[in-house]
């Protein structure tokens, strides 16, 4: 291969075919472009795919998480625990509802929370834990529920829905993990509430968008809960636009001053075709990950393991860590990859390193494991528009650059 060869390999472009375009055009021609029949059909299809009774489609995973916290009655005086190793949305929604953000460090050499530290962080004010299914691999939920059970005696419910649980509620940020499985259960059947993202860079996209589902075995009134999401997402209005189109049904009420974060039919039409194609797209992502593993894994390069006897990932991100390099050297490798036309990324800069969380009072020195995960992490392109030759090119250039920093150490 020519060492001077340069390609244009973007990090995560959307995989859009003529089928998606035709479906979006049909929505535009229908005269119904906001929340309507296609959104309701997309909700039904998501619930069917995940294996839950209901799904709620919204304009983002962030909205899904925030509305869930509000419906659960989480607010000022409460605490919500999440990982220091995540994107800001996971924690910002806690701040939005007025609760206290409690961050937990990762375990050593892990992208997941240290579950012993999770147990230690639980107080009588803790109402929710937000795990993160990073890169599409589901967390160790047995460890999470075990930590919660160990502190169940501290839980103090302050409304009816919290009394139904009578324990800390698990609401997962599964922005990366739609379609993942663990021990034969789909992501969406394990956590109490599961929030997905359909943002432009996700495996399944609606351009912007998200959804929330909840387990079937929680003794919750599915219809009432669905109604609460609809009210919160549409200003607290007692009828949505679709219902108001019925003859003589113009009149509505505003039950409380709520929010505006509904999904539109234009977005849902895109998602419906993406869902039709999703099985094959997940298969291709697995093939790409297996190629990466074959060409890259060595004593110097390690990666998050997406597949095992108990876990089937959605294969959203390919996270690597390069042993014995500094944060500066990691950044130089990313620049080197860009010079070959290969876009890479870092997932994630831990929250305590960001200004907003520093201002709250967090310090990265208290999250040494998260920093160590971040300092040598490089995320390689992983999407269904990559061909096998692209993967070989990426691997060739990556190993070449990594060797420059590791061969002398």
C-alpha positions in Angstrom: 0.0 0.0 0.0 1.3 3.5 -0.9 2.5 5.1 2.4 1.5 8.5 1.1 -2.1 7.5 0.2 -4.8 9.7 1.7 -8.4 8.8 1.9 -11.5 10.7 3.1 -12.9 8.5 5.9 -15.4 10.5 8.1 -15.9 9.4 11.7 -19.7 8.6 11.7 -21.8 9.8 8.7 -25.5 8.8 8.5 -26.3 5.8 6.3 -29.2 7.1 4.3 -30.6 5.2 1.3 -33.3 6.1 -1.3 -35.8 4.2 0.8 -35.4 6.7 3.7 -35.6 9.6 1.3 -38.8 8.3 -0.3 -40.4 7.8 3.1 -39.5 11.3 4.2 -40.9 12.7 1.0 -44.1 10.8 1.5 -44.4 12.4 4.9 -43.8 15.9 3.4 -46.4 15.2 0.7 -49.0 13.9 3.2 -49.5 17.3 4.7 -48.8 15.9 8.2 -45.2 16.7 9.2 -45.4 17.2 13.0 -46.3 14.5 15.6 -48.9 12.3 13.9 -49.5 8.8 12.6 -45.9 8.0 11.6 -44.6 8.9 15.0 -47.2 6.7 16.6 -46.3 3.9 14.3 -42.6 4.4 15.1 -43.4 4.1 18.8 -45.3 0.9 18.2 -42.4 -0.6 16.2 -39.8 0.4 18.8 -41.8 -1.2 21.6 -42.3 -4.3 19.5 -38.5 -4.5 18.6 -37.4 -4.0 22.3 -40.2 -6.2 23.8 -41.9 -3.6 25.9 -45.5 -2.6 26.2 -44.9 1.0 25.3 -42.4 3.4 23.8 -42.4 7.2 23.8 -40.6 9.1 21.0 -39.2 12.5 21.7 -36.8 15.0 20.1 -33.7 13.6 21.9 -32.4 11.2 24.4 -31.7 14.2 26.6 -35.4 15.0 26.7 -36.2 11.4 27.4 -34.0 11.4 30.4 -35.1 14.7 31.7 -38.8 14.0 31.3 -38.3 10.6 33.0 -36.7 12.3 36.0 -39.6 14.8 36.2 -42.2 12.1 36.0 -40.4 10.2 38.7 -40.7 13.3 40.9 -37.0 13.9 41.1 -36.1 17.5 42.1 -34.5 19.8 44.6 -33.2 18.0 47.7 -32.7 14.8 45.7 -29.5 13.2 44.5 -28.9 11.3 41.3 -25.8 9.2 40.7 -24.1 8.7 37.3 -20.7 8.0 35.9 -17.9 10.5 35.6 -17.1 8.9 32.2 -19.9 10.0 30.0 -21.2 12.9 27.8 -22.6 15.9 29.5 -26.2 15.1 28.7 -26.3 12.3 31.2 -25.5 14.6 34.0 -27.0 17.9 32.8 -30.5 16.5 33.0 -29.9 16.0 36.7 -29.1 19.7 37.1 -32.1 20.7 34.9 -34.5 19.2 37.4 -32.8 20.8 40.4 -31.3 17.6 41.9 -27.7 17.2 43.0 -25.3 15.5 40.6 -23.3 12.7 42.2 -20.4 11.4 40.0 -18.8 8.0 40.5 -15.3 7.1 39.2 -14.9 4.1 36.8 -13.4 0.9 38.0 -9.7 0.3 37.2 -9.2 -0.3 33.5 -12.9 -0.1 32.9 -15.3 2.2 31.1 -18.0 1.4 33.7 -18.7 2.8 37.1 -17.0 1.2 40.0 -20.0 -0.5 41.6 -18.4 -0.7 45.0 -18.1 3.1 44.9 -21.7 3.3 43.6 -22.9 1.6 46.8 -20.8 4.0 48.9 -22.3 7.1 47.1 -25.9 6.1 47.9 -27.5 8.2 50.6 -31.1 8.6 51.8 -31.5 11.4 49.3 -30.6 9.2 46.3 -33.6 8.6 44.0 -32.1 7.5 40.7 -28.9 5.9 39.3 -28.1 6.6 35.6 -25.8 3.9 34.2 -24.2 4.5 30.8 -24.2 1.7 28.1 -21.1 3.2 26.6 -20.3 2.3 22.9 -23.3 0.0 22.7 -22.3 -2.5 25.3 -24.7 -2.9 28.2 -23.4 -2.4 31.8 -23.1 -5.0 34.5 -26.7 -4.6 35.7 -26.3 -7.4 38.2 -23.7 -5.2 39.9 -25.9 -2.1 39.7 -28.9 -3.8 41.3 -26.7 -5.4 43.9 -25.3 -2.0 44.9 -28.9 -0.6 45.1 -30.2 -3.5 47.1 -27.3 -3.2 49.6 -28.6 0.3 50.5 -32.3 -0.3 50.1 -33.0 0.5 53.7 -31.9 4.2 53.1 -34.5 4.8 50.4 -37.3 7.3 51.2 -40.0 7.6 48.6 -41.7 11.0 48.2 -44.5 10.2 45.8 -46.7 7.4 44.5 -44.5 6.2 41.7 -41.4 6.0 43.9 -43.5 4.0 46.4 -44.2 1.4 43.7 -40.5 0.9 43.4 -39.6 1.3 47.1 -35.9 1.5 46.0 -33.6 3.5 43.9 -34.7 3.6 40.3 -32.4 2.6 37.4 -32.7 4.9 34.4 -30.1 4.0 31.8 -28.5 6.4 29.3 -28.6 3.9 26.4 -27.9 6.6 23.8 -25.5 4.1 22.1 -27.2 0.8 22.8 -30.4 0.4 20.9 -30.5 -3.2 19.8 -27.9 -4.5 22.4 -28.6 -7.6 24.4 -27.5 -9.1 27.7 -28.3 -12.6 28.9 -31.0 -12.9 26.3 -32.7 -9.6 27.2 -32.8 -6.6 24.9 -31.5 -3.2 26.1 -34.8 -1.8 27.4 -35.8 -4.9 29.3 -33.2 -4.7 32.1 -33.1 -1.2 33.5 -36.3 0.2 34.9 -36.3 3.0 32.3 -34.1 3.1 29.2 -33.5 6.1 27.0 -32.2 5.9 23.5 -30.7 8.4 21.1 -31.5 8.6 17.3 -29.1 11.5 16.7 -27.4 11.8 13.3 -24.3 9.9 14.4 -26.2 7.0 16.0 -26.7 3.5 14.5 -30.3 4.3 13.9 -31.0 7.9 13.1 -34.0 10.2 12.8 -31.6 13.2 12.4 -32.4 14.3 15.9 -34.6 12.3 18.2 -34.8 9.8 21.0 -37.1 7.4 22.8 -37.8 6.0 26.3 -39.1 2.6 27.3 -39.8 0.9 30.6 -39.9 -2.7 31.8 -43.2 -4.6 31.6 -42.8 -6.1 35.1 -42.9 -2.9 37.2 -46.6 -2.8 38.2 -46.9 0.6 36.4 -50.0 1.8 34.6 -48.5 1.9 31.0 -51.3 4.1 29.6 -51.1 6.6 32.4 -47.4 6.8 32.2 -47.5 7.2 28.4 -50.0 10.0 28.9 -47.7 11.8 31.4 -44.9 11.7 28.8 -47.3 13.2 26.1 -48.3 16.0 28.5 -44.8 16.8 29.5 -43.6 16.8 25.9 -46.4 19.0 24.5 -46.8 22.0 26.9 -49.1 20.0 29.2 -51.7 20.1 26.5 -54.5 17.6 27.0 -54.9 16.9 23.3 -52.1 16.6 20.7 -52.4 18.0 17.2 -53.6 14.7 15.8 -56.4 14.4 18.3 -57.5 18.0 17.7 -58.1 17.2 14.0 -61.0 15.0 14.8 -64.4 16.7 14.0 -65.4 19.2 16.7 -62.3 18.4 18.8 -60.6 21.7 18.8 -60.9 22.4 22.5 -58.1 21.5 24.9 -56.8 22.2 28.3 -53.3 23.0 29.7 -52.9 20.7 32.7 -49.6 22.3 33.8 -47.0 24.5 32.2 -44.7 21.8 30.6 -42.2 21.5 27.8 -41.9 21.1 24.0 -39.9 18.1 22.9 -42.0 15.9 20.7 -40.9 13.9 17.7 -42.2 14.9 14.3 -43.5 12.6 11.6 -40.7 13.7 9.3 -38.2 12.4 11.8 -40.3 9.2 12.5 -40.5 8.4 8.7 -36.8 8.4 8.6 -36.6 6.1 11.6 -39.2 3.6 10.3 -37.0 2.8 7.3 -33.8 2.8 9.4 -35.5 0.2 11.7 -36.4 -2.0 8.7 -32.7 -2.0 7.8 -31.4 -2.3 11.4 -30.8 -6.0 11.6 -28.4 -6.0 8.6 -26.7 -2.8 9.9 -26.0 -4.4 13.2 -24.5 -7.5 11.4 -22.2 -5.2 9.4 -21.1 -3.4 12.5 -20.1 -6.7 14.1 -18.1 -7.6 11.0 -16.2 -4.4 11.2 -15.5 -4.8 14.9 -14.2 -8.3 14.2 -11.9 -7.0 11.5 -10.6 -4.3 13.8 -10.0 -6.9 16.5 -8.1 -9.1 14.1 -5.8 -6.4 12.8 -5.3 -4.2 15.8 -5.4 -6.0 19.2 -1.9 -6.5 20.5 0.2 -5.9 23.6 0.1 -2.2 22.8 -3.5 -1.8 21.6 -6.6 -2.9 23.6 -10.3 -2.3 23.0 -13.6 -2.5 24.7 -14.9 -6.0 24.1 -18.3 -5.8 22.5 -19.3 -9.5 22.3 -19.2 -12.3 24.8 -21.4 -15.2 26.0 -23.5 -12.8 28.0 -23.3 -9.6 25.9 -24.2 -8.7 22.3 -23.4 -5.0 21.7 -25.0 -2.6 19.3 -21.5 -2.0 18.0 -21.8 1.8 18.1 -18.2 2.9 18.8 -14.8 1.2 18.6 -12.9 2.4 21.6 -9.2 1.6 21.8 -6.6 2.4 24.4 -2.9 2.6 23.5 -0.8 1.4 26.4 2.0 3.5 27.9 1.3 6.8 26.0 0.5 10.2 27.4 -2.5 12.4 26.7 -0.3 14.6 24.5 0.9 11.6 22.5 -2.6 10.3 22.1 -3.6 13.7 20.6 -0.6 13.5 18.2 -1.8 10.1 17.0 -5.2 11.5 16.2 -3.7 14.4 14.3 -1.5 11.9 12.4 -4.6 9.9 11.5 -6.3 13.0 10.2 -3.3 13.7 8.0 -4.1 10.4 6.3 -7.8 11.5 5.9 -9.1 9.4 8.8 -11.3 11.1 11.3 -11.0 9.8 14.9 -12.5 10.9 18.2 -12.2 10.5 22.0 -15.0 9.1 24.1 -15.1 10.8 26.5 -13.4 13.6 28.3 -14.5 12.9 31.9 -17.1 15.4 33.2 -14.8 16.7 36.0 -12.4 18.0 33.3 -15.1 20.3 31.8 -15.7 23.9 32.9 -19.3 23.4 33.8 -18.5 20.6 36.2 -15.4 22.2 37.6 -17.7 25.2 38.5 -20.0 22.8 40.3 -17.0 21.7 42.4 -15.8 18.5 40.8 -12.1 17.9 40.4 -10.5 15.3 38.1 -8.0 14.4 40.8 -10.9 12.6 42.5 -11.6 10.4 39.4 -8.2 9.0 38.6 -9.5 5.8 36.9 -11.7 7.9 34.6 -8.8 10.1 33.7 -6.6 7.1 33.0 -9.2 5.6 30.6 -9.5 8.9 28.8 -5.8 9.9 28.5 -4.9 7.1 26.0 -8.3 6.5 24.5 -8.8 6.8 20.7 -12.1 6.0 18.9 -11.8 4.8 15.4 -14.4 5.2 12.7 -17.2 2.7 12.9 -20.2 2.9 10.5 -21.9 1.0 7.8 -20.5 3.0 4.9 -17.0 1.6 5.6 -15.8 -1.0 3.1 -13.3 -3.7 4.1 -10.5 -1.8 2.3 -11.2 1.2 4.5 -10.8 -0.9 7.6 -7.5 -2.3 6.3 -6.3 1.2 5.6 -7.4 2.5 9.0 -5.7 -0.4 10.7 -2.5 0.0 8.7 -2.1 3.7 9.5 -3.1 3.3 13.1 -0.6 0.6 13.9 2.0 2.5 12.0 1.4 5.7 14.1 1.1 3.7 17.4 4.4 2.0 16.8 6.2 5.3 16.6 5.2 6.0 20.3 5.4 2.5 21.7 8.5 0.9 20.1 10.9 3.0 22.1 9.2 2.4 25.4 
